[in-house]
Structures are given as C-alpha cells and as structure tokens.
Amino acid sequence: MTPAYEKVRQLLKSLPGLGHRAAERLALHLLVERPAKLAPLVEALQQAAAVVRRCDRCGNLAESTLCSVCADPKRDPSLLCVIENVPDLLAVERAGSYRGTYHVLHGRLSPINGIGPGELNLAKLGERLTTEPVTEVVLALGNDIEGEATCHYIRESFLAGRFGTKVTRIGFGLPSGSGLTFADSETLRSSLEGRRDVAP
C-alpha cells in the first residue's frame, strides 16, 4: 500500500472504537471505493472544527455560548444530572424521560491514569451549584470503582452539608462495571425513574 494510504489508515486507527480492520475498511472506502464521499466529509470536519465548542455552562457540544439543552427554557433548572461525557448525555436524551439540565465532567477520577479533579469539569459544577436553583443532583456516572469514586468526591466536595439539595444516584438496571453510553433507552429510563437517595 502507498505511504499516503498508510498515513490515513493509521490516523483512523487512532480514533476511539476503530481497530486495524475497521480503519482499513474506512480508508479503502473513502480513497478507492467511494472517493466522492471524501471531499464532503473533509469539508464537514473542517466546518465542525471551526464552530463546535464546549457549552460555557454545562460542557455539552455547542456552536454558541450555550448548548441546545441549556438554551431550552422548558428545561427544569432545579434538576441537574452529572454525567461523564457527551455520549452519555446523548444516551439519556434518547431515553426521553429526563427534562432537567446536565453537567458534563469530560471524564472521571482515575489516579492510576493521572486524572485528578483538575482534569475534570468540576470547578464549573461548583459555580453552578452556588448560582443556580438546583434542588436535586442526579449522579449518573458508571457503576464501577472510578464512577463511584467520582460520585464520592462530588458529594464530599460540593454537596456535603448543602441543605435543601437532594442527591440521587442512578443504577437500577445498569450492570456493574457498565456506563450509560451502551445501555438501551428502556434501561436508562428505568435507571432515572428508579434513582435513589445518596447519603451526604
């Protein structure tokens, strides 16, 4: 194969969820089988790179200061769902049963991987809990050690002694060690509806 093809394949392989074979198929599809698709894809990526950013309020994808969720006046500002990443937010939205707002951490605490509080979107969470009328915080992080550790840190750092704020944790119907992204809509709906109180 040519050096140019190999460079494309290697770059595709570096993307999350793409292994050697998937990267190879995509590279061949775009460069040889359907080259007409390549120019629109490159143009769309360049446009997205120029305009897509993090929402100033919650960390979701946005093309202006606020994302579509934060800009929606029909959302309940008293209900705040803390999630790990944007795919989790999209999964909860697909479930269709949650009408509050979100806060995207962009990761979870993982000391072994060098991810501490400073690497997560936690400072903005503290600001929101101080300035917004939040009466319930839903901790919707994965049901594993790192997810539990992150929930514990949030409770201790931002919610301990905060009277009038209910703290709940989803988990009903989610298998241990799993995240939100791969759960089906019905399971997520049950998880949100079956959330439980968390001791401060």
Secondary structure as UniProt FT lines:
FT   HELIX           3..13
FT   TURN            16..17
FT   HELIX           20..28
FT   HELIX           29..33
FT   HELIX           35..37
FT   HELIX           38..51
FT   STRAND          53..54
FT   TURN            56..58
FT   STRAND          61..62
FT   TURN            68..71
FT   TURN            73..74
FT   STRAND          76..83
FT   HELIX           86..95
FT   STRAND          100..104
FT   HELIX           111..113
FT   HELIX           117..119
FT   TURN            120..122
FT   HELIX           123..131
FT   STRAND          136..139
FT   HELIX           145..154
FT   HELIX           155..159
FT   TURN            160..161
FT   TURN            163..164
FT   STRAND          166..169
FT   TURN            172..173
FT   TURN            176..177
FT   TURN            181..182
FT   HELIX           185..193
FT   STRAND          196..197
//
